[in-house]
């Protein structure tokens, strides 16, 4: 699984659980910071990031319920 797929799966589980909003927001903040730091580290090493798969811009995850 990709990072985003894993993140969406974990986030869905947290939203469906009885976990409070503050702890979910903290978890998301930590994940975003970790991803940012990983990106900075990869950039410093000169590593080229090649993404496989389709664009996620039209993902069903972000669509509003009708």
mmCIF file of the N, C-alpha and C atoms, coordinates in Angstrom:
data_MODEL
# 
_entry.id   MODEL 
# 
loop_
_atom_site.group_PDB 
_atom_site.id 
_atom_site.type_symbol 
_atom_site.label_atom_id 
_atom_site.label_alt_id 
_atom_site.label_comp_id 
_atom_site.label_asym_id 
_atom_site.label_entity_id 
_atom_site.label_seq_id 
_atom_site.pdbx_PDB_ins_code 
_atom_site.Cartn_x 
_atom_site.Cartn_y 
_atom_site.Cartn_z 
_atom_site.occupancy 
_atom_site.B_iso_or_equiv 
_atom_site.pdbx_formal_charge 
_atom_site.auth_seq_id 
_atom_site.auth_comp_id 
_atom_site.auth_asym_id 
_atom_site.auth_atom_id 
_atom_site.pdbx_PDB_model_num 
ATOM 1   N N  . UNK A 1 1  ? 0.841   -1.197 0.000   1.00 0.00 ? 1  UNK A N  1 
ATOM 2   C CA . UNK A 1 1  ? 0.000   0.000  0.000   1.00 0.00 ? 1  UNK A CA 1 
ATOM 3   C C  . UNK A 1 1  ? 0.876   1.247  0.000   1.00 0.00 ? 1  UNK A C  1 
ATOM 4   N N  . UNK A 1 2  ? 0.345   2.304  -0.560  1.00 0.00 ? 2  UNK A N  1 
ATOM 5   C CA . UNK A 1 2  ? 1.078   3.560  -0.589  1.00 0.00 ? 2  UNK A CA 1 
ATOM 6   C C  . UNK A 1 2  ? 0.850   4.336  0.714   1.00 0.00 ? 2  UNK A C  1 
ATOM 7   N N  . UNK A 1 3  ? 1.638   5.354  0.887   1.00 0.00 ? 3  UNK A N  1 
ATOM 8   C CA . UNK A 1 3  ? 1.530   6.183  2.085   1.00 0.00 ? 3  UNK A CA 1 
ATOM 9   C C  . UNK A 1 3  ? 0.128   6.777  2.210   1.00 0.00 ? 3  UNK A C  1 
ATOM 10  N N  . UNK A 1 4  ? -0.382  7.331  1.114   1.00 0.00 ? 4  UNK A N  1 
ATOM 11  C CA . UNK A 1 4  ? -1.694  7.979  1.151   1.00 0.00 ? 4  UNK A CA 1 
ATOM 12  C C  . UNK A 1 4  ? -2.798  6.958  1.431   1.00 0.00 ? 4  UNK A C  1 
ATOM 13  N N  . UNK A 1 5  ? -2.714  5.791  0.814   1.00 0.00 ? 5  UNK A N  1 
ATOM 14  C CA . UNK A 1 5  ? -3.715  4.747  1.052   1.00 0.00 ? 5  UNK A CA 1 
ATOM 15  C C  . UNK A 1 5  ? -3.705  4.330  2.519   1.00 0.00 ? 5  UNK A C  1 
ATOM 16  N N  . UNK A 1 6  ? -2.505  4.151  3.065   1.00 0.00 ? 6  UNK A N  1 
ATOM 17  C CA . UNK A 1 6  ? -2.387  3.807  4.487   1.00 0.00 ? 6  UNK A CA 1 
ATOM 18  C C  . UNK A 1 6  ? -2.955  4.913  5.366   1.00 0.00 ? 6  UNK A C  1 
ATOM 19  N N  . UNK A 1 7  ? -2.623  6.164  5.015   1.00 0.00 ? 7  UNK A N  1 
ATOM 20  C CA . UNK A 1 7  ? -3.098  7.308  5.792   1.00 0.00 ? 7  UNK A CA 1 
ATOM 21  C C  . UNK A 1 7  ? -4.629  7.373  5.768   1.00 0.00 ? 7  UNK A C  1 
ATOM 22  N N  . UNK A 1 8  ? -5.232  7.225  4.575   1.00 0.00 ? 8  UNK A N  1 
ATOM 23  C CA . UNK A 1 8  ? -6.689  7.258  4.459   1.00 0.00 ? 8  UNK A CA 1 
ATOM 24  C C  . UNK A 1 8  ? -7.335  6.146  5.286   1.00 0.00 ? 8  UNK A C  1 
ATOM 25  N N  . UNK A 1 9  ? -6.745  4.970  5.253   1.00 0.00 ? 9  UNK A N  1 
ATOM 26  C CA . UNK A 1 9  ? -7.282  3.841  6.008   1.00 0.00 ? 9  UNK A CA 1 
ATOM 27  C C  . UNK A 1 9  ? -7.229  4.115  7.510   1.00 0.00 ? 9  UNK A C  1 
ATOM 28  N N  . UNK A 1 10 ? -6.084  4.594  7.980   1.00 0.00 ? 10 UNK A N  1 
ATOM 29  C CA . UNK A 1 10 ? -5.939  4.902  9.417   1.00 0.00 ? 10 UNK A CA 1 
ATOM 30  C C  . UNK A 1 10 ? -6.883  6.018  9.832   1.00 0.00 ? 10 UNK A C  1 
ATOM 31  N N  . UNK A 1 11 ? -6.995  7.054  8.985   1.00 0.00 ? 11 UNK A N  1 
ATOM 32  C CA . UNK A 1 11 ? -7.869  8.180  9.310   1.00 0.00 ? 11 UNK A CA 1 
ATOM 33  C C  . UNK A 1 11 ? -9.328  7.738  9.377   1.00 0.00 ? 11 UNK A C  1 
ATOM 34  N N  . UNK A 1 12 ? -9.741  6.919  8.436   1.00 0.00 ? 12 UNK A N  1 
ATOM 35  C CA . UNK A 1 12 ? -11.113 6.409  8.442   1.00 0.00 ? 12 UNK A CA 1 
ATOM 36  C C  . UNK A 1 12 ? -11.410 5.644  9.722   1.00 0.00 ? 12 UNK A C  1 
ATOM 37  N N  . UNK A 1 13 ? -10.475 4.792  10.138  1.00 0.00 ? 13 UNK A N  1 
ATOM 38  C CA . UNK A 1 13 ? -10.656 4.031  11.382  1.00 0.00 ? 13 UNK A CA 1 
ATOM 39  C C  . UNK A 1 13 ? -10.791 4.973  12.571  1.00 0.00 ? 13 UNK A C  1 
ATOM 40  N N  . UNK A 1 14 ? -9.950  6.018  12.606  1.00 0.00 ? 14 UNK A N  1 
ATOM 41  C CA . UNK A 1 14 ? -10.006 6.965  13.724  1.00 0.00 ? 14 UNK A CA 1 
ATOM 42  C C  . UNK A 1 14 ? -11.326 7.732  13.732  1.00 0.00 ? 14 UNK A C  1 
ATOM 43  N N  . UNK A 1 15 ? -11.797 8.131  12.554  1.00 0.00 ? 15 UNK A N  1 
ATOM 44  C CA . UNK A 1 15 ? -13.048 8.878  12.486  1.00 0.00 ? 15 UNK A CA 1 
ATOM 45  C C  . UNK A 1 15 ? -14.247 8.021  12.864  1.00 0.00 ? 15 UNK A C  1 
ATOM 46  N N  . UNK A 1 16 ? -14.173 6.737  12.582  1.00 0.00 ? 16 UNK A N  1 
ATOM 47  C CA . UNK A 1 16 ? -15.277 5.830  12.916  1.00 0.00 ? 16 UNK A CA 1 
ATOM 48  C C  . UNK A 1 16 ? -15.239 5.368  14.378  1.00 0.00 ? 16 UNK A C  1 
ATOM 49  N N  . UNK A 1 17 ? -14.112 5.575  15.030  1.00 0.00 ? 17 UNK A N  1 
ATOM 50  C CA . UNK A 1 17 ? -13.988 5.174  16.430  1.00 0.00 ? 17 UNK A CA 1 
ATOM 51  C C  . UNK A 1 17 ? -14.540 6.268  17.344  1.00 0.00 ? 17 UNK A C  1 
ATOM 52  N N  . UNK A 1 18 ? -14.465 6.017  18.609  1.00 0.00 ? 18 UNK A N  1 
ATOM 53  C CA . UNK A 1 18 ? -14.947 6.994  19.588  1.00 0.00 ? 18 UNK A CA 1 
ATOM 54  C C  . UNK A 1 18 ? -13.842 7.963  20.001  1.00 0.00 ? 18 UNK A C  1 
ATOM 55  N N  . UNK A 1 19 ? -12.765 7.995  19.236  1.00 0.00 ? 19 UNK A N  1 
ATOM 56  C CA . UNK A 1 19 ? -11.628 8.859  19.576  1.00 0.00 ? 19 UNK A CA 1 
ATOM 57  C C  . UNK A 1 19 ? -12.040 10.330 19.484  1.00 0.00 ? 19 UNK A C  1 
ATOM 58  N N  . UNK A 1 20 ? -11.540 11.137 20.414  1.00 0.00 ? 20 UNK A N  1 
ATOM 59  C CA . UNK A 1 20 ? -11.931 12.541 20.440  1.00 0.00 ? 20 UNK A CA 1 
ATOM 60  C C  . UNK A 1 20 ? -11.223 13.345 19.340  1.00 0.00 ? 20 UNK A C  1 
ATOM 61  N N  . UNK A 1 21 ? -11.826 14.453 18.973  1.00 0.00 ? 21 UNK A N  1 
ATOM 62  C CA . UNK A 1 21 ? -11.347 15.292 17.878  1.00 0.00 ? 21 UNK A CA 1 
ATOM 63  C C  . UNK A 1 21 ? -9.932  15.783 18.107  1.00 0.00 ? 21 UNK A C  1 
ATOM 64  N N  . UNK A 1 22 ? -9.611  16.189 19.318  1.00 0.00 ? 22 UNK A N  1 
ATOM 65  C CA . UNK A 1 22 ? -8.276  16.729 19.612  1.00 0.00 ? 22 UNK A CA 1 
ATOM 66  C C  . UNK A 1 22 ? -7.177  15.705 19.335  1.00 0.00 ? 22 UNK A C  1 
ATOM 67  N N  . UNK A 1 23 ? -7.397  14.454 19.705  1.00 0.00 ? 23 UNK A N  1 
ATOM 68  C CA . UNK A 1 23 ? -6.376  13.442 19.478  1.00 0.00 ? 23 UNK A CA 1 
ATOM 69  C C  . UNK A 1 23 ? -6.242  13.112 17.987  1.00 0.00 ? 23 UNK A C  1 
ATOM 70  N N  . UNK A 1 24 ? -7.345  13.181 17.241  1.00 0.00 ? 24 UNK A N  1 
ATOM 71  C CA . UNK A 1 24 ? -7.280  12.954 15.794  1.00 0.00 ? 24 UNK A CA 1 
ATOM 72  C C  . UNK A 1 24 ? -6.511  14.086 15.124  1.00 0.00 ? 24 UNK A C  1 
ATOM 73  N N  . UNK A 1 25 ? -6.779  15.315 15.524  1.00 0.00 ? 25 UNK A N  1 
ATOM 74  C CA . UNK A 1 25 ? -6.070  16.465 14.965  1.00 0.00 ? 25 UNK A CA 1 
ATOM 75  C C  . UNK A 1 25 ? -4.582  16.367 15.278  1.00 0.00 ? 25 UNK A C  1 
ATOM 76  N N  . UNK A 1 26 ? -4.232  15.966 16.489  1.00 0.00 ? 26 UNK A N  1 
ATOM 77  C CA . UNK A 1 26 ? -2.830  15.806 16.865  1.00 0.00 ? 26 UNK A CA 1 
ATOM 78  C C  . UNK A 1 26 ? -2.170  14.724 16.004  1.00 0.00 ? 26 UNK A C  1 
ATOM 79  N N  . UNK A 1 27 ? -2.860  13.611 15.796  1.00 0.00 ? 27 UNK A N  1 
ATOM 80  C CA . UNK A 1 27 ? -2.333  12.515 14.981  1.00 0.00 ? 27 UNK A CA 1 
ATOM 81  C C  . UNK A 1 27 ? -2.079  12.979 13.547  1.00 0.00 ? 27 UNK A C  1 
ATOM 82  N N  . UNK A 1 28 ? -3.053  13.718 12.980  1.00 0.00 ? 28 UNK A N  1 
ATOM 83  C CA . UNK A 1 28 ? -2.895  14.236 11.616  1.00 0.00 ? 28 UNK A CA 1 
ATOM 84  C C  . UNK A 1 28 ? -1.706  15.190 11.549  1.00 0.00 ? 28 UNK A C  1 
ATOM 85  N N  . UNK A 1 29 ? -1.574  16.068 12.515  1.00 0.00 ? 29 UNK A N  1 
ATOM 86  C CA . UNK A 1 29 ? -0.451  17.016 12.538  1.00 0.00 ? 29 UNK A CA 1 
ATOM 87  C C  . UNK A 1 29 ? 0.883   16.289 12.570  1.00 0.00 ? 29 UNK A C  1 
ATOM 88  N N  . UNK A 1 30 ? 0.978   15.235 13.373  1.00 0.00 ? 30 UNK A N  1 
ATOM 89  C CA . UNK A 1 30 ? 2.218   14.462 13.459  1.00 0.00 ? 30 UNK A CA 1 
ATOM 90  C C  . UNK A 1 30 ? 2.526   13.768 12.133  1.00 0.00 ? 30 UNK A C  1 
ATOM 91  N N  . UNK A 1 31 ? 1.484   13.227 11.471  1.00 0.00 ? 31 UNK A N  1 
ATOM 92  C CA . UNK A 1 31 ? 1.670   12.555 10.186  1.00 0.00 ? 31 UNK A CA 1 
ATOM 93  C C  . UNK A 1 31 ? 2.136   13.541 9.110   1.00 0.00 ? 31 UNK A C  1 
ATOM 94  N N  . UNK A 1 32 ? 1.534   14.723 9.084   1.00 0.00 ? 32 UNK A N  1 
ATOM 95  C CA . UNK A 1 32 ? 1.913   15.745 8.104   1.00 0.00 ? 32 UNK A CA 1 
ATOM 96  C C  . UNK A 1 32 ? 3.350   16.195 8.349   1.00 0.00 ? 32 UNK A C  1 
ATOM 97  N N  . UNK A 1 33 ? 3.718   16.428 9.588   1.00 0.00 ? 33 UNK A N  1 
ATOM 98  C CA . UNK A 1 33 ? 5.079   16.839 9.915   1.00 0.00 ? 33 UNK A CA 1 
ATOM 99  C C  . UNK A 1 33 ? 6.085   15.757 9.534   1.00 0.00 ? 33 UNK A C  1 
ATOM 100 N N  . UNK A 1 34 ? 5.760   14.508 9.822   1.00 0.00 ? 34 UNK A N  1 
ATOM 101 C CA . UNK A 1 34 ? 6.631   13.393 9.466   1.00 0.00 ? 34 UNK A CA 1 
ATOM 102 C C  . UNK A 1 34 ? 6.823   13.330 7.950   1.00 0.00 ? 34 UNK A C  1 
ATOM 103 N N  . UNK A 1 35 ? 5.758   13.487 7.196   1.00 0.00 ? 35 UNK A N  1 
ATOM 104 C CA . UNK A 1 35 ? 5.824   13.447 5.740   1.00 0.00 ? 35 UNK A CA 1 
ATOM 105 C C  . UNK A 1 35 ? 6.667   14.605 5.215   1.00 0.00 ? 35 UNK A C  1 
ATOM 106 N N  . UNK A 1 36 ? 6.476   15.782 5.791   1.00 0.00 ? 36 UNK A N  1 
ATOM 107 C CA . UNK A 1 36 ? 7.254   16.961 5.402   1.00 0.00 ? 36 UNK A CA 1 
ATOM 108 C C  . UNK A 1 36 ? 8.744   16.734 5.639   1.00 0.00 ? 36 UNK A C  1 
ATOM 109 N N  . UNK A 1 37 ? 9.078   16.221 6.818   1.00 0.00 ? 37 UNK A N  1 
ATOM 110 C CA . UNK A 1 37 ? 10.488  15.965 7.140   1.00 0.00 ? 37 UNK A CA 1 
ATOM 111 C C  . UNK A 1 37 ? 11.083  14.910 6.212   1.00 0.00 ? 37 UNK A C  1 
ATOM 112 N N  . UNK A 1 38 ? 10.300  13.875 5.886   1.00 0.00 ? 38 UNK A N  1 
ATOM 113 C CA . UNK A 1 38 ? 10.775  12.852 4.961   1.00 0.00 ? 38 UNK A CA 1 
ATOM 114 C C  . UNK A 1 38 ? 11.036  13.445 3.577   1.00 0.00 ? 38 UNK A C  1 
ATOM 115 N N  . UNK A 1 39 ? 10.185  14.370 3.149   1.00 0.00 ? 39 UNK A N  1 
ATOM 116 C CA . UNK A 1 39 ? 10.371  15.039 1.867   1.00 0.00 ? 39 UNK A CA 1 
ATOM 117 C C  . UNK A 1 39 ? 11.618  15.898 1.845   1.00 0.00 ? 39 UNK A C  1 
ATOM 118 N N  . UNK A 1 40 ? 11.855  16.621 2.934   1.00 0.00 ? 40 UNK A N  1 
ATOM 119 C CA . UNK A 1 40 ? 13.056  17.454 3.044   1.00 0.00 ? 40 UNK A CA 1 
ATOM 120 C C  . UNK A 1 40 ? 14.299  16.574 2.986   1.00 0.00 ? 40 UNK A C  1 
ATOM 121 N N  . UNK A 1 41 ? 14.280  15.478 3.726   1.00 0.00 ? 41 UNK A N  1 
ATOM 122 C CA . UNK A 1 41 ? 15.420  14.559 3.759   1.00 0.00 ? 41 UNK A CA 1 
ATOM 123 C C  . UNK A 1 41 ? 15.680  13.973 2.374   1.00 0.00 ? 41 UNK A C  1 
ATOM 124 N N  . UNK A 1 42 ? 14.649  13.566 1.680   1.00 0.00 ? 42 UNK A N  1 
ATOM 125 C CA . UNK A 1 42 ? 14.798  12.998 0.337   1.00 0.00 ? 42 UNK A CA 1 
ATOM 126 C C  . UNK A 1 42 ? 15.370  14.041 -0.611  1.00 0.00 ? 42 UNK A C  1 
ATOM 127 N N  . UNK A 1 43 ? 14.916  15.283 -0.485  1.00 0.00 ? 43 UNK A N  1 
ATOM 128 C CA . UNK A 1 43 ? 15.405  16.371 -1.332  1.00 0.00 ? 43 UNK A CA 1 
ATOM 129 C C  . UNK A 1 43 ? 16.871  16.669 -1.092  1.00 0.00 ? 43 UNK A C  1 
ATOM 130 N N  . UNK A 1 44 ? 17.319  16.591 0.148   1.00 0.00 ? 44 UNK A N  1 
ATOM 131 C CA . UNK A 1 44 ? 18.712  16.862 0.481   1.00 0.00 ? 44 UNK A CA 1 
ATOM 132 C C  . UNK A 1 44 ? 19.632  15.794 -0.078  1.00 0.00 ? 44 UNK A C  1 
ATOM 133 N N  . UNK A 1 45 ? 19.134  14.583 -0.197  1.00 0.00 ? 45 UNK A N  1 
ATOM 134 C CA . UNK A 1 45 ? 19.935  13.489 -0.717  1.00 0.00 ? 45 UNK A CA 1 
ATOM 135 C C  . UNK A 1 45 ? 19.954  13.492 -2.239  1.00 0.00 ? 45 UNK A C  1 
ATOM 136 N N  . UNK A 1 46 ? 19.144  14.362 -2.845  1.00 0.00 ? 46 UNK A N  1 
ATOM 137 C CA . UNK A 1 46 ? 19.071  14.426 -4.288  1.00 0.00 ? 46 UNK A CA 1 
ATOM 138 C C  . UNK A 1 46 ? 18.292  13.284 -4.898  1.00 0.00 ? 46 UNK A C  1 
ATOM 139 N N  . UNK A 1 47 ? 17.510  12.607 -4.088  1.00 0.00 ? 47 UNK A N  1 
ATOM 140 C CA . UNK A 1 47 ? 16.732  11.474 -4.576  1.00 0.00 ? 47 UNK A CA 1 
ATOM 141 C C  . UNK A 1 47 ? 15.564  11.971 -5.418  1.00 0.00 ? 47 UNK A C  1 
ATOM 142 N N  . UNK A 1 48 ? 15.356  11.333 -6.538  1.00 0.00 ? 48 UNK A N  1 
ATOM 143 C CA . UNK A 1 48 ? 14.232  11.670 -7.385  1.00 0.00 ? 48 UNK A CA 1 
ATOM 144 C C  . UNK A 1 48 ? 13.035  10.861 -6.926  1.00 0.00 ? 48 UNK A C  1 
ATOM 145 N N  . UNK A 1 49 ? 11.923  11.543 -6.735  1.00 0.00 ? 49 UNK A N  1 
ATOM 146 C CA . UNK A 1 49 ? 10.712  10.880 -6.287  1.00 0.00 ? 49 UNK A CA 1 
ATOM 147 C C  . UNK A 1 49 ? 9.877   10.553 -7.514  1.00 0.00 ? 49 UNK A C  1 
ATOM 148 N N  . UNK A 1 50 ? 9.623   9.276  -7.719  1.00 0.00 ? 50 UNK A N  1 
ATOM 149 C CA . UNK A 1 50 ? 8.809   8.836  -8.845  1.00 0.00 ? 50 UNK A CA 1 
ATOM 150 C C  . UNK A 1 50 ? 7.556   8.193  -8.280  1.00 0.00 ? 50 UNK A C  1 
ATOM 151 N N  . UNK A 1 51 ? 6.435   8.766  -8.633  1.00 0.00 ? 51 UNK A N  1 
ATOM 152 C CA . UNK A 1 51 ? 5.166   8.264  -8.117  1.00 0.00 ? 51 UNK A CA 1 
ATOM 153 C C  . UNK A 1 51 ? 4.512   7.362  -9.153  1.00 0.00 ? 51 UNK A C  1 
ATOM 154 N N  . UNK A 1 52 ? 4.097   6.211  -8.714  1.00 0.00 ? 52 UNK A N  1 
ATOM 155 C CA . UNK A 1 52 ? 3.409   5.268  -9.594  1.00 0.00 ? 52 UNK A CA 1 
ATOM 156 C C  . UNK A 1 52 ? 1.919   5.371  -9.346  1.00 0.00 ? 52 UNK A C  1 
ATOM 157 N N  . UNK A 1 53 ? 1.155   5.061  -10.349 1.00 0.00 ? 53 UNK A N  1 
ATOM 158 C CA . UNK A 1 53 ? -0.291  5.007  -10.186 1.00 0.00 ? 53 UNK A CA 1 
ATOM 159 C C  . UNK A 1 53 ? -0.987  6.243  -10.700 1.00 0.00 ? 53 UNK A C  1 
ATOM 160 N N  . UNK A 1 54 ? -2.278  6.224  -10.577 1.00 0.00 ? 54 UNK A N  1 
ATOM 161 C CA . UNK A 1 54 ? -3.124  7.299  -11.078 1.00 0.00 ? 54 UNK A CA 1 
ATOM 162 C C  . UNK A 1 54 ? -3.142  8.470  -10.112 1.00 0.00 ? 54 UNK A C  1 
ATOM 163 N N  . UNK A 1 55 ? -3.517  9.608  -10.647 1.00 0.00 ? 55 UNK A N  1 
ATOM 164 C CA . UNK A 1 55 ? -3.657  10.809 -9.833  1.00 0.00 ? 55 UNK A CA 1 
ATOM 165 C C  . UNK A 1 55 ? -4.753  10.596 -8.809  1.00 0.00 ? 55 UNK A C  1 
ATOM 166 N N  . UNK A 1 56 ? -4.581  11.141 -7.628  1.00 0.00 ? 56 UNK A N  1 
ATOM 167 C CA . UNK A 1 56 ? -5.570  10.991 -6.563  1.00 0.00 ? 56 UNK A CA 1 
ATOM 168 C C  . UNK A 1 56 ? -6.471  12.214 -6.483  1.00 0.00 ? 56 UNK A C  1 
ATOM 169 N N  . UNK A 1 57 ? -6.356  13.141 -7.441  1.00 0.00 ? 57 UNK A N  1 
ATOM 170 C CA . UNK A 1 57 ? -7.121  14.377 -7.380  1.00 0.00 ? 57 UNK A CA 1 
ATOM 171 C C  . UNK A 1 57 ? -8.628  14.157 -7.465  1.00 0.00 ? 57 UNK A C  1 
ATOM 172 N N  . UNK A 1 58 ? -9.065  13.050 -8.053  1.00 0.00 ? 58 UNK A N  1 
ATOM 173 C CA . UNK A 1 58 ? -10.488 12.762 -8.145  1.00 0.00 ? 58 UNK A CA 1 
ATOM 174 C C  . UNK A 1 58 ? -10.871 11.592 -7.252  1.00 0.00 ? 58 UNK A C  1 
ATOM 175 N N  . UNK A 1 59 ? -10.167 11.458 -6.146  1.00 0.00 ? 59 UNK A N  1 
ATOM 176 C CA . UNK A 1 59 ? -10.402 10.364 -5.209  1.00 0.00 ? 59 UNK A CA 1 
ATOM 177 C C  . UNK A 1 59 ? -11.796 10.449 -4.625  1.00 0.00 ? 59 UNK A C  1 
ATOM 178 N N  . UNK A 1 60 ? -12.415 9.313  -4.424  1.00 0.00 ? 60 UNK A N  1 
ATOM 179 C CA . UNK A 1 60 ? -13.748 9.290  -3.814  1.00 0.00 ? 60 UNK A CA 1 
ATOM 180 C C  . UNK A 1 60 ? -13.688 9.639  -2.329  1.00 0.00 ? 60 UNK A C  1 
ATOM 181 N N  . UNK A 1 61 ? -12.487 9.594  -1.748  1.00 0.00 ? 61 UNK A N  1 
ATOM 182 C CA . UNK A 1 61 ? -12.339 9.883  -0.321  1.00 0.00 ? 61 UNK A CA 1 
ATOM 183 C C  . UNK A 1 61 ? -12.755 11.308 0.002   1.00 0.00 ? 61 UNK A C  1 
ATOM 184 N N  . UNK A 1 62 ? -12.432 12.257 -0.878  1.00 0.00 ? 62 UNK A N  1 
ATOM 185 C CA . UNK A 1 62 ? -12.703 13.658 -0.611  1.00 0.00 ? 62 UNK A CA 1 
ATOM 186 C C  . UNK A 1 62 ? -14.039 14.145 -1.088  1.00 0.00 ? 62 UNK A C  1 
ATOM 187 N N  . UNK A 1 63 ? -14.844 13.302 -1.738  1.00 0.00 ? 63 UNK A N  1 
ATOM 188 C CA . UNK A 1 63 ? -16.125 13.742 -2.269  1.00 0.00 ? 63 UNK A CA 1 
ATOM 189 C C  . UNK A 1 63 ? -17.158 13.888 -1.165  1.00 0.00 ? 63 UNK A C  1 
ATOM 190 N N  . UNK A 1 64 ? -18.017 14.883 -1.342  1.00 0.00 ? 64 UNK A N  1 
ATOM 191 C CA . UNK A 1 64 ? -19.090 15.117 -0.371  1.00 0.00 ? 64 UNK A CA 1 
ATOM 192 C C  . UNK A 1 64 ? -20.196 14.095 -0.556  1.00 0.00 ? 64 UNK A C  1 
ATOM 193 N N  . UNK A 1 65 ? -20.801 13.708 0.529   1.00 0.00 ? 65 UNK A N  1 
ATOM 194 C CA . UNK A 1 65 ? -21.932 12.782 0.485   1.00 0.00 ? 65 UNK A CA 1 
ATOM 195 C C  . UNK A 1 65 ? -23.144 13.527 -0.054  1.00 0.00 ? 65 UNK A C  1 
ATOM 196 N N  . UNK A 1 66 ? -23.875 12.878 -0.909  1.00 0.00 ? 66 UNK A N  1 
ATOM 197 C CA . UNK A 1 66 ? -25.065 13.533 -1.481  1.00 0.00 ? 66 UNK A CA 1 
ATOM 198 C C  . UNK A 1 66 ? -26.322 13.089 -0.799  1.00 0.00 ? 66 UNK A C  1 
# 
